[in-house]
Amino acid sequence: MKISSHGYKLIIIVLTALFLAAFLSACADKDEHELAVQYQCPMHPTYISDKPGSCPICGMDLVPIEKSKSESSGKTAETSPSTKQAAEPDKYIAEKTAEPEKNKIEQPLSRERKILFYRNPMDPSISSHVPAKDEMGMDYVPVYSDEISPPDKGVKGLATVTIDEKGIRLAGIQVAEATKQRLEGDIRAVGLVKPDETRVRHVHTKNSGWIEKLNVNTTGQLVRAGEPLLTIYSPQLLGSQEEFLRARENAMRFANSSIPEVQKGGEDLLRAARKRLELFDVPESLIKEIERTGLPKRTVTLLAPVSGFVTAKGVYEGQQVEPGMELFTITDLSKVWIEADFYEFEAHLIRLGQKAVFTFPYDPKAQKTGRISYIYPYLDPQSRTLRARFEFQNSDYLLKPEMYVNVSMKIETSDSVVVPDSSVMNTGLRQIVFVGIGEDRFEPREVKVGYRSGGLIQIISGVGAGEKVVVRANFLLDSESRVRAAIMQAAGAGGGK
């Protein structure tokens, strides 16, 4: 059988058509498969893309959306209409009859997500009603209606964050439970040894004169009460001695008078002259010697009024002195103070009678215990510290003024809610924690904190015992929370500029 040229052309056309149909069918299957794979951001599940890449909001890599087993099994179990019709004709007719009703019910679920507005990926506060680009050429990110949730009333500028399990794993978010317990810790400070201010004595002269001799001639010398300090020549003291001797003679003469008033007048004059010498710090032994000899002394020896160390010396032999001039400062160091400065935030933990342990740099083995005897009613304006005083007996003089001392006090709080201190973010104006409220949602809370110790922090208000707080990656949550709050604020303001 001979085939004409027209027949050859017809066969070639048919074969070409069949090849093109097979090729287009394969391409359609491939495109359908590629379109079936979608990607989403683990931190922003509402952002979906048909291609792999990075999230324009947070920069994280997009991950493929995993289809449920029911969808996969449904697709594999699906059969062609012709096969189904041949196998079960009655059931196929019933399903085809009910199909319009089914499509009518499911039609609203297949609608596209509604875009409210578009926002700048670098600045969420900038938005637009229409697609746009920023100064860097980046496309504005669409904001869908299902991304907007009611704003949180608790913390201004922050919003609740929702993250799926995969996003939590990728971000490294960890939580810990808030517990109720007591916190124990130490308050440490540096103390300074000071002289007891009630045991410091200044020695002055009460009349003018010249220093004839100094019995105490060096600073730091130890003196005992009643020991001689110096010998002074004073015309005023010499005149007072002569006046005392004349009064003594008159008193002896008036003692033989028969008139009681005359006898009493002589005794009063003698008593006044003697009192004048005593007020000039003339020693009692010298007064008795003047009475015994009946002769005035050219010089007078002044005695130490108290025992202690000479911590200041202001005179030299031969120096002229005037009334009110400071000659010596004598300090009794048998009892000393230790003053310790505590930070301002620790002031509420310090109270009278509180016990403290003291260690000394010069002897690490030495240790003393003491209690707070006084808390100063003001703060040091330079260091912003509160000063407390401790009193110690120092008969061995081991504690010397201006020595440094290490101070340690045990602190124990009452039962209160505590969380790891890494969960609290301090912004300077407020303290924020993120609390897990279920369904992979994290709510920002403003809290008031108290004492810190051992990696834990006391929560005064804001979080209850048993709640879960974020202890790791909370700064990522804070950033995301601020972005979402800005989006909600833009949506509330009208969704564009």
C-alpha positions as CSV (number, residue, x, y, z in Angstrom):
1,M,0.0,0.0,0.0
2,K,1.5,3.2,-1.1
3,I,1.2,6.2,1.2
4,S,0.9,9.6,-0.4
5,S,3.0,12.6,0.6
6,H,-0.2,14.1,2.0
7,G,-0.5,11.0,4.3
8,Y,3.1,11.4,5.5
9,K,2.4,15.0,6.5
10,L,-0.7,14.0,8.4
11,I,1.2,11.3,10.3
12,I,4.0,13.8,11.2
13,I,1.5,16.3,12.5
14,V,-0.2,13.7,14.6
15,L,3.1,12.5,16.2
16,T,4.2,16.1,16.8
17,A,0.8,16.9,18.6
18,L,1.1,13.8,20.8
19,F,4.7,14.7,21.7
20,L,3.7,18.3,22.6
21,A,0.8,17.0,24.7
22,A,3.0,14.7,26.7
23,F,5.6,17.5,27.2
24,L,3.0,20.0,28.4
25,S,1.5,17.4,30.7
26,A,4.9,16.7,32.3
27,C,5.6,20.4,32.8
28,A,2.2,20.9,34.3
29,D,2.9,18.1,36.8
30,K,6.3,19.6,37.6
31,D,4.8,23.1,38.2
32,E,2.0,21.7,40.3
33,H,4.6,19.9,42.5
34,E,6.7,23.0,42.8
35,L,3.8,25.2,43.7
36,A,2.7,22.7,46.3
37,V,5.9,23.4,48.4
38,Q,5.7,26.6,50.4
39,Y,8.0,28.2,53.0
40,Q,7.4,30.2,56.2
41,C,9.4,32.1,58.8
42,P,9.7,30.1,62.1
43,M,9.5,33.4,64.1
44,H,6.6,34.8,61.9
45,P,4.5,31.8,60.8
46,T,2.1,34.2,59.0
47,Y,4.8,35.1,56.5
48,I,4.6,32.5,53.7
49,S,6.6,32.4,50.5
50,D,6.7,30.1,47.4
51,K,10.5,30.3,47.3
52,P,13.3,29.6,49.9
53,G,15.0,32.6,51.3
54,S,15.1,34.9,54.4
55,C,12.4,36.5,56.4
56,P,12.2,40.3,55.6
57,I,11.1,40.9,59.2
58,C,13.8,39.2,61.3
59,G,16.2,37.8,58.7
60,M,15.8,34.1,59.7
61,D,16.0,31.4,57.0
62,L,12.6,30.3,55.8
63,V,11.7,26.6,56.4
64,P,9.4,24.4,54.2
65,I,5.8,24.0,55.4
66,E,5.2,20.4,56.5
67,K,1.9,19.0,55.1
68,S,-0.2,16.9,57.4
69,K,-0.4,13.1,57.0
70,S,-4.1,13.4,56.2
71,E,-3.3,15.6,53.2
72,S,-0.6,13.3,51.9
73,S,-2.7,10.2,52.4
74,G,-5.7,11.9,50.8
75,K,-3.7,12.7,47.7
76,T,-2.3,9.3,47.3
77,A,-5.6,7.6,47.9
78,E,-7.4,9.8,45.3
79,T,-8.6,7.9,42.3
80,S,-9.7,9.0,38.9
81,P,-13.4,9.7,38.2
82,S,-13.5,7.0,35.5
83,T,-12.2,4.3,37.8
84,K,-14.5,5.4,40.7
85,Q,-17.5,5.4,38.3
86,A,-16.7,2.0,37.0
87,A,-16.2,0.5,40.5
88,E,-19.1,2.1,42.4
89,P,-21.5,3.7,40.0
90,D,-24.3,4.4,42.5
91,K,-21.9,6.0,45.1
92,Y,-20.2,8.1,42.4
93,I,-23.6,9.5,41.2
94,A,-24.5,10.4,44.9
95,E,-21.1,12.2,45.4
96,K,-21.4,14.1,42.2
97,T,-24.9,15.2,43.2
98,A,-23.7,16.5,46.6
99,E,-20.6,18.1,45.3
100,P,-22.1,21.6,44.6
101,E,-23.3,21.8,48.2
102,K,-19.9,20.8,49.5
103,N,-18.2,23.4,47.4
104,K,-20.7,26.0,48.5
105,I,-19.8,25.4,52.2
106,E,-16.0,25.3,51.8
107,Q,-15.8,28.3,49.4
108,P,-15.3,30.9,52.2
109,L,-12.3,28.9,53.6
110,S,-10.5,29.1,50.3
111,R,-10.5,32.9,50.1
112,E,-7.2,34.7,50.1
113,R,-5.9,36.4,53.2
114,K,-6.9,40.1,53.5
115,I,-4.0,42.6,53.3
116,L,-4.6,45.6,55.6
117,F,-1.5,47.6,54.6
118,Y,2.2,47.4,53.8
119,R,5.0,48.3,56.2
120,N,8.6,49.2,55.9
121,P,10.7,46.1,56.8
122,M,13.3,48.2,58.5
123,D,11.0,50.6,60.4
124,P,7.6,49.2,61.3
125,S,6.2,52.6,62.1
126,I,6.3,53.5,58.4
127,S,3.5,52.0,56.4
128,S,1.6,52.4,53.1
129,H,-1.8,51.5,51.7
130,V,-0.2,50.3,48.5
131,P,2.9,48.3,47.7
132,A,6.0,50.4,47.9
133,K,9.8,50.3,48.3
134,D,12.0,52.0,50.9
135,E,15.1,54.1,50.3
136,M,17.3,50.9,50.0
137,G,15.0,49.4,47.4
138,M,13.5,46.8,49.7
139,D,9.8,45.9,49.2
140,Y,7.3,46.8,51.8
141,V,6.0,43.7,53.7
142,P,2.3,43.1,53.6
143,V,0.4,43.0,56.9
144,Y,-2.5,40.6,56.9
145,S,-5.6,40.9,59.0
146,D,-4.9,37.6,60.9
147,E,-1.6,39.1,62.1
148,I,-3.2,41.8,64.1
149,S,-4.3,40.8,67.6
150,P,-5.8,43.0,70.3
151,P,-3.0,45.1,72.0
152,D,-1.7,44.1,75.4
153,K,-2.8,46.5,78.2
154,G,0.0,45.5,80.6
155,V,3.2,46.9,79.0
156,K,3.2,49.9,76.8
157,G,5.2,49.4,73.6
158,L,5.2,45.6,73.8
159,A,2.9,42.9,72.5
160,T,2.4,39.2,73.1
161,V,4.5,37.1,70.8
162,T,3.3,33.8,69.2
163,I,6.0,31.3,68.0
164,D,5.6,27.7,66.9
165,E,7.6,24.9,68.3
166,K,10.1,24.9,65.5
167,G,10.7,28.7,66.0
168,I,11.2,28.2,69.7
169,R,13.9,25.5,69.0
170,L,15.7,27.6,66.4
171,A,15.7,30.8,68.5
172,G,16.9,28.8,71.6
173,I,14.1,30.0,73.8
174,Q,14.2,28.4,77.3
175,V,11.9,28.9,80.2
176,A,12.1,28.3,84.0
177,E,9.4,28.1,86.6
178,A,9.0,30.9,89.2
179,T,9.2,29.4,92.7
180,K,8.5,30.7,96.2
181,Q,11.4,30.5,98.6
182,R,13.8,32.4,100.8
183,L,16.9,34.1,99.5
184,E,20.1,34.0,101.5
185,G,23.2,35.9,100.7
186,D,25.9,38.2,102.0
187,I,26.4,41.9,102.0
188,R,30.0,42.8,101.7
189,A,31.6,46.2,102.5
190,V,34.8,47.8,103.4
191,G,35.1,49.3,106.9
192,L,37.5,51.9,108.3
193,V,38.8,51.9,111.9
194,K,38.1,55.3,113.6
195,P,38.8,56.6,117.1
196,D,35.9,56.7,119.4
197,E,34.9,60.4,119.2
198,T,33.8,60.3,122.9
199,R,37.4,59.5,123.9
200,V,39.2,62.3,122.1
201,R,40.5,65.1,124.3
202,H,42.0,68.4,123.4
203,V,44.5,70.1,125.8
204,H,44.5,73.9,125.9
205,T,46.1,76.5,128.1
206,K,43.7,78.9,130.0
207,N,46.3,81.7,130.4
208,S,49.1,83.2,128.5
209,G,52.8,82.3,129.2
210,W,55.9,80.6,127.9
211,I,56.6,76.8,127.7
212,E,59.6,76.1,129.9
213,K,59.7,72.3,129.4
214,L,57.8,69.7,127.5
215,N,57.5,66.3,129.2
216,V,55.6,64.9,126.2
217,N,57.5,65.9,123.1
218,T,56.5,63.5,120.3
219,T,53.4,62.6,118.5
220,G,52.1,59.1,119.1
221,Q,53.5,59.0,122.7
222,L,51.4,57.1,125.2
223,V,50.5,59.1,128.3
224,R,48.6,58.2,131.5
225,A,46.1,60.4,133.3
226,G,47.9,62.6,135.9
227,E,51.3,62.4,134.2
228,P,53.1,65.8,133.6
229,L,52.6,67.2,130.1
230,L,54.6,70.5,130.2
231,T,55.9,73.2,132.5
232,I,54.7,76.8,131.9
233,Y,55.7,80.2,133.2
234,S,52.8,82.5,133.4
235,P,52.7,85.9,135.2
236,Q,48.9,85.4,135.6
237,L,49.4,82.1,137.4
238,L,52.1,83.6,139.6
239,G,49.8,86.5,140.6
240,S,47.0,84.0,141.4
241,Q,49.4,82.1,143.7
242,E,50.4,85.3,145.5
243,E,46.7,86.2,145.9
244,F,46.0,82.7,147.3
245,L,48.8,83.2,149.9
246,R,47.5,86.6,151.0
247,A,44.0,85.2,151.3
248,R,45.3,82.4,153.4
249,E,47.1,84.8,155.8
250,N,43.9,86.9,156.1
251,A,41.8,83.9,156.8
252,M,44.2,82.8,159.6
253,R,44.1,86.3,161.1
254,F,40.3,86.5,160.9
255,A,39.9,83.1,162.4
256,N,40.6,84.6,165.9
257,S,38.0,87.3,165.5
258,S,35.0,87.3,167.8
259,I,32.7,88.4,165.0
260,P,31.3,85.4,163.0
261,E,30.9,87.5,159.9
262,V,34.5,88.4,159.8
263,Q,35.6,84.8,160.2
264,K,33.3,83.7,157.4
265,G,34.5,86.5,155.1
266,G,38.1,85.4,155.5
267,E,37.2,81.8,154.8
268,D,35.2,82.8,151.7
269,L,38.2,84.8,150.3
270,L,40.5,81.8,150.8
271,R,38.1,79.5,149.1
272,A,37.7,81.8,146.1
273,A,41.5,82.1,145.7
274,R,41.9,78.4,145.8
275,K,39.1,77.8,143.3
276,R,40.8,80.3,140.9
277,L,44.0,78.2,140.9
278,E,42.0,75.0,140.3
279,L,40.2,76.6,137.4
280,F,43.6,77.5,135.9
281,D,44.4,73.7,136.0
282,V,47.0,74.1,138.7
283,P,47.5,70.6,140.1
284,E,46.2,69.9,143.6
285,S,49.6,68.7,144.7
286,L,51.1,72.1,143.8
287,I,48.4,73.9,145.7
288,K,49.2,71.9,148.8
289,E,52.9,72.5,148.4
290,I,52.3,76.3,148.2
291,E,50.2,76.0,151.4
292,R,53.0,74.1,153.1
293,T,55.9,76.4,152.0
294,G,54.1,79.7,151.9
295,L,56.0,80.5,148.7
296,P,54.6,80.9,145.1
297,K,56.1,78.8,142.3
298,R,57.6,80.5,139.3
299,T,56.5,77.8,136.9
300,V,53.4,75.5,137.0
301,T,53.4,71.9,135.7
302,L,50.2,70.9,133.8
303,L,49.1,67.2,134.0
304,A,47.5,64.9,131.4
305,P,43.6,65.0,131.9
306,V,43.1,61.5,130.4
307,S,45.1,58.5,129.3
308,G,45.8,57.9,125.6
309,F,48.0,58.5,122.7
310,V,49.2,62.0,121.6
311,T,47.7,62.2,118.1
312,A,48.4,65.9,117.7
313,K,51.1,68.2,119.1
314,G,51.0,71.9,118.6
315,V,53.7,73.4,120.9
316,Y,57.5,73.4,121.3
317,E,59.8,74.3,124.2
318,G,60.2,78.1,124.6
319,Q,57.1,78.8,122.6
320,Q,54.7,81.5,123.8
321,V,51.1,80.4,124.2
322,E,47.8,82.2,124.6
323,P,44.5,81.2,126.1
324,G,42.5,78.8,123.8
325,M,45.6,77.6,122.0
326,E,45.5,73.8,121.4
327,L,48.6,72.2,122.9
328,F,47.9,68.5,122.5
329,T,45.2,66.1,121.3
330,I,45.1,62.9,123.4
331,T,43.1,60.0,122.0
332,D,42.1,56.9,124.0
333,L,42.2,54.0,121.6
334,S,41.2,51.3,124.1
335,K,37.8,51.4,122.4
336,V,37.4,52.2,118.7
337,W,34.7,52.4,116.0
338,I,34.6,50.6,112.7
339,E,32.5,52.5,110.1
340,A,31.3,50.7,107.0
341,D,29.7,52.1,103.9
342,F,26.9,50.2,102.2
343,Y,25.3,50.9,98.8
344,E,22.1,52.8,98.6
345,F,20.1,49.9,97.3
346,E,21.2,47.8,100.3
347,A,20.0,50.4,102.8
348,H,16.6,48.6,103.4
349,L,18.5,45.4,104.4
350,I,20.5,47.1,107.2
351,R,19.1,47.5,110.8
352,L,20.3,48.3,114.3
353,G,21.8,45.3,116.1
354,Q,22.5,43.3,113.0
355,K,25.5,41.0,113.3
356,A,28.5,41.3,111.1
357,V,31.8,39.4,110.7
358,F,35.1,41.3,110.3
359,T,38.3,40.1,108.8
360,F,41.6,42.0,108.7
361,P,44.1,42.3,105.8
362,Y,47.1,42.3,108.2
363,D,46.0,39.0,109.7
364,P,43.7,36.7,107.6
365,K,43.3,34.4,110.6
366,A,42.0,37.1,112.9
367,Q,38.2,37.5,113.0
368,K,35.9,39.5,115.1
369,T,32.1,39.7,115.3
370,G,30.1,42.8,116.1
371,R,26.7,44.4,115.9
372,I,25.6,47.7,114.3
373,S,25.4,50.3,117.1
374,Y,24.4,53.3,115.0
375,I,23.2,54.0,111.4
376,Y,23.9,57.5,110.2
377,P,20.8,59.4,109.1
378,Y,22.2,60.7,105.8
379,L,24.1,59.4,102.7
380,D,27.5,60.3,101.5
381,P,26.8,62.7,98.6
382,Q,29.9,61.6,96.7
383,S,29.8,57.8,97.0
384,R,26.0,57.5,97.5
385,T,26.5,55.1,100.4
386,L,25.0,54.7,103.8
387,R,27.4,54.5,106.8
388,A,26.9,52.2,109.8
389,R,29.0,52.1,112.9
390,F,30.3,49.2,115.0
391,E,32.0,49.5,118.4
392,F,34.9,47.3,119.5
393,Q,37.1,47.0,122.7
394,N,40.7,47.5,121.7
395,S,42.8,46.9,124.8
396,D,45.6,45.3,122.8
397,Y,45.6,48.2,120.4
398,L,45.6,45.9,117.3
399,L,42.9,48.0,115.7
400,K,44.6,51.2,114.6
401,P,42.8,54.2,113.2
402,E,42.5,54.3,109.3
403,M,42.9,50.6,109.0
404,Y,40.8,48.9,106.4
405,V,38.5,46.0,107.5
406,N,36.4,43.5,105.4
407,V,32.8,43.5,106.6
408,S,30.4,40.7,105.8
409,M,26.7,40.4,106.9
410,K,24.3,37.5,106.3
411,I,21.0,38.5,104.7
412,E,17.9,36.3,104.6
413,T,14.6,37.4,103.0
414,S,11.1,36.2,103.8
415,D,9.3,33.7,101.5
416,S,8.8,35.4,98.2
417,V,8.6,34.6,94.5
418,V,12.0,34.2,92.9
419,V,13.2,33.7,89.3
420,P,16.6,33.4,87.6
421,D,18.0,36.9,87.3
422,S,18.7,36.3,83.5
423,S,14.9,36.4,83.0
424,V,14.7,40.1,84.0
425,M,15.5,42.8,81.4
426,N,16.3,46.1,82.9
427,T,15.6,49.0,80.5
428,G,16.6,51.7,83.0
429,L,13.0,52.8,83.6
430,R,11.4,49.4,84.1
431,Q,12.1,45.7,84.5
432,I,10.5,43.4,81.9
433,V,10.0,39.6,81.9
434,F,8.3,37.4,79.3
435,V,5.9,34.8,80.7
436,G,4.7,31.7,78.8
437,I,0.9,31.7,78.7
438,G,0.4,28.5,76.7
439,E,-0.1,27.7,73.1
440,D,3.5,28.9,72.3
441,R,2.5,32.4,73.4
442,F,4.8,34.7,75.5
443,E,3.4,37.7,77.3
444,P,5.5,40.7,78.4
445,R,5.1,41.7,82.0
446,E,6.5,44.6,84.0
447,V,7.8,43.5,87.4
448,K,9.2,45.0,90.5
449,V,12.4,43.3,91.8
450,G,14.1,43.1,95.2
451,Y,17.2,41.4,96.5
452,R,19.5,39.4,94.2
453,S,21.6,36.4,95.4
454,G,23.1,33.3,93.9
455,G,21.8,33.9,90.4
456,L,18.2,34.4,91.6
457,I,16.2,37.6,92.0
458,Q,13.3,38.4,94.2
459,I,10.0,39.4,92.4
460,I,7.9,41.8,94.5
461,S,5.1,42.0,91.9
462,G,4.3,41.0,88.4
463,V,4.9,37.2,88.4
464,G,3.3,34.5,90.5
465,A,4.7,31.2,91.7
466,G,4.4,28.4,89.2
467,E,4.4,30.6,86.1
468,K,7.0,30.0,83.4
469,V,9.4,32.8,82.6
470,V,11.8,33.0,79.6
471,V,15.4,32.8,80.8
472,R,17.2,32.6,77.4
473,A,16.7,34.4,74.1
474,N,14.4,36.9,75.8
475,F,16.1,39.7,73.9
476,L,14.9,38.2,70.7
477,L,11.4,38.1,72.1
478,D,11.7,41.7,73.2
479,S,12.6,42.7,69.6
480,E,9.8,40.8,68.1
481,S,7.4,42.1,70.7
482,R,8.3,45.7,69.9
483,V,7.9,45.0,66.1
484,R,4.4,43.6,66.7
485,A,3.4,46.4,69.0
486,A,4.5,48.9,66.3
487,I,2.4,47.0,63.7
488,M,-0.7,47.0,65.9
489,Q,-0.1,50.7,66.6
490,A,0.1,51.4,62.9
491,A,-3.0,49.4,62.2
492,G,-4.9,51.2,64.9
493,A,-3.8,54.5,63.5
494,G,-5.4,53.7,60.1
495,G,-2.9,51.4,58.5
496,G,-0.9,53.8,56.5
497,K,0.5,57.2,56.0
